[in-house]
């Protein structure tokens, strides 16, 4: 199949490279000439494990191409995917669909012959209808079908998720479009991957419903963590005890500083707005959003408490800035709320993250270091915000010697309280005595 992928961000680039690896001919298109030149020269504009090798292999095989002009690729495509950003709109929280609609307008000018237009971006219910209206207005003669095909990729494991997904959701009831979508995903039939065909609006809602539910699970176990601290229980054992129930499952039951990233924050808010507009509010999701926002500020208070209630003039070492490990994504990362809250109370911040280069542009008055031991040097407290693997195997005896005092706040529960006490640390974690 011939595929045009509009957008070379996280969704577009990963999806395009994986489709090429399936054997299709893919052209990834972006207006950012610098990004396209970077890709053509072998660079990767985002950090995702294994993506650089996958792109290089498929470029070499003659299946993956990059361009700033969509015309040629769209004219020859069996399917055109829209994989542009849909960030939260400032002020009201609605999904900003301007990039999606602009892409649709551009595509409409170039399509030739029957073409499936696939929305890969996360969009509110009814967006496919609006795209269809754009085509009817711009190119009433165009033979197209508008399809929803949401992505369910976890940053840090996106290639595996694309190639071995739990399911593929396709929103179309048009037979020709279904046939093309089956052919695009044909390699997954070898793994017996469920491919669910639904109406377009149902497909659009599935994406939001899934992300909101996962965000709710995270928020639920965070509330249980607070209760565990209050009554002397262990949240990790609670999570294991309930997660072994097949009806619940153990995933997304890790207590911590709250969810962040490119999906959960904006998707929960967008779902709340959509539901309100439809006259069917989702109050559980509204509460989840509120609790998660407060959660990050509460983590700053936990750090202050670990220093007997006063961080003024103290040096706080931060390990981990990105919203999760194995990504360079800083969007809605807990660190963006925790660090300013500590600075407001007079703390000096020194920090390290293996891939958190973007943090230098987002955080002010932070002394960025080159490794965890430089962060520990002279620190009054060390705070683990992101659970990068290299933070799981620190030389703790060395850390202790480098610090002004051995105080460690572990917001990801990667160490055992008994072990830390034996090493002489004043140790604080989440939801554990």
C-alpha positions in Angstrom: 0.0 0.0 0.0 1.0 3.6 -0.6 0.7 5.8 2.5 1.1 9.5 3.1 1.6 10.5 6.8 0.9 14.2 7.6 3.0 15.2 10.6 6.3 13.9 11.8 5.8 14.3 15.5 5.5 11.4 17.9 2.4 9.8 16.4 3.2 10.4 12.8 6.8 9.4 12.8 6.4 6.2 14.8 3.3 5.2 12.8 5.0 6.0 9.5 8.1 4.1 10.3 6.2 1.1 11.5 3.9 1.0 8.4 7.0 1.1 6.3 8.4 -1.8 8.3 5.2 -3.7 7.5 6.2 -3.4 3.8 4.2 -0.4 2.7 5.6 2.7 0.9 5.3 5.6 3.3 6.0 9.3 2.9 6.1 11.4 6.1 5.2 15.0 5.4 5.9 18.1 7.6 5.8 21.8 7.1 8.9 22.2 9.3 11.7 22.1 6.7 14.3 21.8 9.4 12.7 18.7 10.8 12.5 17.1 7.4 16.1 17.9 6.6 17.1 16.4 10.0 15.2 13.2 9.1 16.7 13.0 5.6 20.2 13.3 7.1 19.6 10.5 9.6 18.6 12.5 12.6 15.5 11.9 14.8 13.6 14.9 16.2 12.2 12.9 19.2 13.6 10.4 21.6 12.0 6.9 21.3 14.1 3.8 21.9 14.7 1.9 18.7 13.1 4.5 16.4 16.4 5.7 14.9 17.3 2.2 13.8 13.8 1.5 12.4 13.8 4.7 10.4 17.3 4.1 9.0 16.5 0.5 8.0 13.3 1.5 6.1 14.9 4.5 4.4 17.7 2.2 3.2 15.1 -0.3 2.0 13.4 2.4 -0.1 10.1 2.2 1.8 10.3 5.4 3.9 10.6 9.0 2.6 10.3 12.5 3.9 8.9 15.6 2.3 7.7 19.1 3.0 5.3 19.1 0.0 2.3 16.9 0.3 1.1 17.0 -3.3 3.0 14.1 -4.8 2.6 11.7 -1.9 -1.1 12.4 -1.4 -1.9 12.0 -5.1 -0.5 8.6 -5.2 -1.7 7.4 -1.8 -4.2 4.6 -1.0 -4.4 6.1 2.5 -3.5 9.5 3.9 -3.1 9.7 7.7 -3.5 12.9 9.7 -1.0 12.6 12.6 -0.7 16.2 13.7 -0.9 17.6 17.2 -4.1 18.4 19.1 -2.9 20.2 22.2 -5.3 21.7 24.8 -6.5 25.1 23.7 -5.5 27.8 26.1 -8.2 29.2 28.3 -10.9 26.5 27.9 -9.2 23.2 27.6 -10.9 22.1 24.4 -8.7 20.2 21.9 -7.1 22.6 19.4 -8.1 21.1 16.1 -6.7 23.9 13.9 -3.8 21.7 12.7 -6.1 18.8 11.9 -8.5 21.0 9.9 -5.5 22.7 8.1 -4.2 19.3 7.1 -7.6 18.2 5.8 -7.8 21.4 3.7 -4.4 20.7 2.2 -5.1 17.0 1.5 -8.4 17.8 -0.2 -6.6 19.8 -2.9 -4.4 16.8 -3.9 -6.4 13.6 -3.6 -6.8 11.6 -6.8 -8.9 8.5 -7.1 -10.4 6.7 -4.1 -8.5 7.6 -1.0 -9.0 6.7 2.6 -8.4 9.8 4.9 -7.5 8.5 8.3 -7.4 10.5 11.5 -4.6 9.2 13.7 -4.5 12.2 15.9 -6.5 12.1 19.1 -9.7 14.1 18.3 -13.0 14.7 20.0 -16.2 12.9 18.9 -17.5 14.4 15.7 -14.2 15.6 14.3 -14.5 13.1 11.5 -17.8 14.7 10.5 -16.1 18.1 10.4 -13.3 16.7 8.2 -15.9 15.2 5.9 -17.6 18.6 5.6 -14.2 20.2 4.7 -13.8 17.7 1.8 -17.4 18.3 0.6 -16.7 22.1 0.6 -13.2 22.1 -0.9 -13.4 19.0 -3.2 -17.0 17.9 -3.7 -15.8 15.6 -6.5 -13.3 13.8 -4.4 -13.9 10.1 -3.8 -12.8 9.7 -0.2 -13.9 8.1 3.0 -13.0 9.6 6.4 -11.9 7.0 8.9 -10.9 7.2 12.6 -8.0 5.0 13.7 -6.8 6.2 17.1 -3.3 5.4 18.3 -2.6 3.6 21.6 1.1 4.0 21.8 3.0 4.3 25.1 6.0 6.6 24.9 9.1 4.6 25.5 7.5 1.4 24.1 5.8 2.8 21.0 7.3 0.5 18.4 6.4 -2.6 20.4 2.9 -1.2 20.9 2.4 -0.5 17.2 3.7 -3.9 16.1 2.1 -6.0 18.9 -1.0 -4.0 20.0 -3.7 -5.2 22.3 -6.1 -4.1 19.6 -6.6 -1.9 16.5 -9.7 0.3 16.4 -11.0 1.4 13.0 -14.0 3.7 12.8 -15.6 3.2 9.4 -18.6 1.2 8.0 -17.6 1.7 4.4 -16.5 -1.6 2.8 -13.8 -0.2 0.5 -12.2 1.7 3.4 -12.4 -1.4 5.6 -10.6 -3.4 2.9 -7.8 -0.9 2.7 -7.4 -0.7 6.5 -7.3 -4.5 6.7 -4.5 -4.5 4.1 -2.5 -1.9 6.0 -2.7 -3.9 9.2 -2.4 -7.3 7.5 0.9 -8.2 9.2 -0.9 -8.1 12.6 -3.3 -10.9 11.6 -0.3 -13.2 12.0 -0.3 -12.3 15.7 -4.1 -12.7 15.8 -4.4 -9.0 16.9 -8.1 -8.1 17.4 -9.1 -5.5 14.8 -12.3 -3.8 15.9 -14.4 -2.0 13.3 -16.9 0.5 14.7 -18.7 3.6 13.6 -16.5 6.7 13.3 -17.9 8.4 16.3 -17.6 5.3 18.5 -13.9 5.0 17.5 -13.2 8.6 18.4 -14.8 8.1 21.8 -12.9 4.8 22.5 -9.6 6.7 22.5 -10.7 9.2 25.1 -12.6 6.6 27.2 -9.5 4.4 27.4 -7.1 7.2 28.4 -9.5 8.6 30.9 -9.9 5.2 32.5 -6.2 4.7 32.8 -5.8 8.2 34.3 -8.5 7.3 36.8 -6.7 4.1 37.8 -3.5 6.1 38.5 -5.4 8.7 40.5 -7.2 6.0 42.4 -4.0 4.3 43.6 -2.6 7.7 44.5 -5.5 8.3 46.8 -5.1 4.8 48.3 -1.4 5.8 48.8 -2.5 8.7 50.9 -4.8 6.5 52.9 -2.0 4.0 53.4 0.2 6.6 54.9 -2.6 7.7 57.2 -3.4 4.2 58.5 0.0 2.5 58.3 -0.5 0.3 55.3 1.7 -0.4 52.3 0.3 0.8 49.0 2.5 -1.5 46.9 1.0 -4.5 48.7 -2.5 -3.0 48.3 -1.9 -2.6 44.6 -0.7 -6.1 44.2 -3.6 -7.5 46.2 -6.2 -5.8 44.1 -4.3 -6.1 40.8 -4.3 -9.9 41.0 -8.1 -9.7 40.6 -8.5 -10.3 36.8 -11.4 -7.8 36.7 -9.0 -5.1 37.8 -5.5 -6.0 36.6 -2.2 -4.7 38.0 -1.2 -2.2 35.3 -1.4 1.6 36.1 -1.5 0.9 39.8 1.8 2.4 40.7 1.5 5.2 43.2 3.5 8.3 42.4 3.4 12.1 41.8 0.5 12.0 39.3 0.1 11.5 35.6 1.6 13.8 32.9 2.7 13.5 29.3 1.2 14.3 26.0 -2.1 12.3 26.3 -3.7 11.9 29.7 -3.8 15.6 30.8 -5.2 17.0 27.6 -7.4 14.0 26.8 -9.1 14.0 30.2 -9.8 17.7 30.0 -11.1 17.4 26.4 -13.4 14.5 27.4 -14.8 16.6 30.2 -15.5 19.5 27.8 -17.1 17.2 25.2 -19.3 15.6 27.8 -20.4 18.9 29.3 -21.3 20.2 25.8 -23.3 17.0 25.2 -25.2 17.5 28.4 -23.8 14.3 29.9 -21.0 15.3 32.3 -18.4 12.7 33.3 -18.0 13.6 36.9 -15.6 10.8 37.8 -13.2 12.2 35.1 -13.7 15.8 36.3 -12.7 14.7 39.8 -9.7 12.8 38.4 -8.4 16.0 36.7 -8.8 18.0 39.9 -7.1 15.4 42.1 -4.2 15.0 39.7 -3.5 18.7 39.6 -3.4 18.9 43.3 -1.3 15.8 43.6 1.8 17.4 42.1 1.6 20.3 44.6 1.2 17.7 47.4 4.5 16.1 46.3 6.3 19.4 46.8 4.8 19.6 50.3 6.1 16.0 51.0 9.7 17.3 50.2 9.3 20.2 52.5 8.1 18.0 55.3 11.1 15.7 54.8 13.3 18.8 55.7 11.3 19.5 58.9 9.0 22.0 57.1 11.6 24.5 55.8 13.5 24.4 52.5 14.4 28.1 52.4 18.1 28.3 51.5 18.3 24.5 51.2 19.6 22.7 48.1 17.2 20.2 46.6 18.6 17.7 44.2 16.1 16.4 41.6 16.6 13.1 39.7 14.3 12.9 36.7 12.5 15.7 34.9 10.6 14.0 32.0 7.1 12.8 32.7 8.2 9.2 32.5 11.4 7.2 31.7 12.5 6.4 28.1 11.2 9.6 26.7 12.3 13.2 26.3 8.7 14.4 26.7 8.2 17.2 29.2 4.6 17.9 28.6 2.7 18.2 31.9 5.6 16.5 33.7 5.2 16.5 37.5 8.6 18.2 37.7 7.1 21.3 36.1 4.8 21.8 39.1 7.0 20.4 41.9 10.2 22.4 41.2 8.5 25.9 41.0 6.6 25.1 44.2 9.8 24.3 46.0 11.5 27.4 44.5 8.6 29.5 45.8 9.5 28.3 49.3 13.1 29.4 48.8 14.8 26.2 47.7 17.8 26.1 45.4 17.4 23.4 42.7 20.0 21.3 41.0 18.7 18.6 38.6 19.6 15.8 36.2 17.6 13.8 33.6 19.2 11.6 30.9 16.9 13.0 28.1 15.4 16.1 29.7 17.1 18.7 27.5 13.8 20.5 26.9 13.6 21.2 30.6 16.3 23.8 30.2 13.8 25.9 28.3 10.9 25.3 30.6 12.4 25.6 34.1 14.1 28.8 35.4 16.9 29.1 37.9 17.8 25.4 37.9 21.4 24.3 38.0 21.4 21.4 35.5 24.0 18.7 36.2 25.5 16.0 34.1 24.9 13.0 36.3 23.1 11.9 39.5 26.2 12.2 41.7 26.7 15.8 40.7 23.1 16.4 41.7 23.7 14.8 45.1 26.8 16.9 45.8 25.9 19.4 48.5 22.2 18.6 48.5 20.1 18.7 51.6 17.6 16.4 50.1 17.5 14.2 47.0 14.2 13.7 45.2 13.4 11.0 42.7 10.7 12.2 40.3 11.2 10.0 37.3 12.1 6.3 37.6 14.9 6.1 35.0 16.7 2.7 35.3 20.0 4.3 36.1 18.4 5.8 39.3 17.5 2.2 40.5 21.1 1.2 40.9 22.8 4.3 42.5 25.9 3.9 44.6 24.0 4.9 47.8 27.1 4.9 50.0 28.6 7.4 47.6 25.4 9.4 47.4 25.3 9.7 51.2 28.9 11.0 51.4 28.2 13.6 48.8 25.1 15.0 50.4 24.9 17.6 53.2 22.6 15.3 55.0 21.2 11.8 53.9 17.6 12.7 53.2 16.0 11.0 50.2 12.4 11.5 48.9 11.5 8.7 46.5 8.3 9.7 44.7 8.4 6.4 42.6 9.0 3.9 45.4 12.0 2.3 43.6 13.9 1.6 46.9 12.9 -0.4 49.9 12.3 1.5 53.2 14.2 -1.1 55.3 17.2 -1.0 53.1 17.4 2.8 53.1 17.1 2.9 56.9 19.9 0.4 57.2 22.1 2.7 55.0 21.4 5.6 57.3 19.0 7.6 55.1 16.0 9.5 56.3 13.8 8.0 53.6 10.3 9.1 52.5 8.3 7.3 49.8 4.7 7.3 48.6 2.1 5.2 50.5 4.5 3.3 52.6 5.5 3.6 56.3 
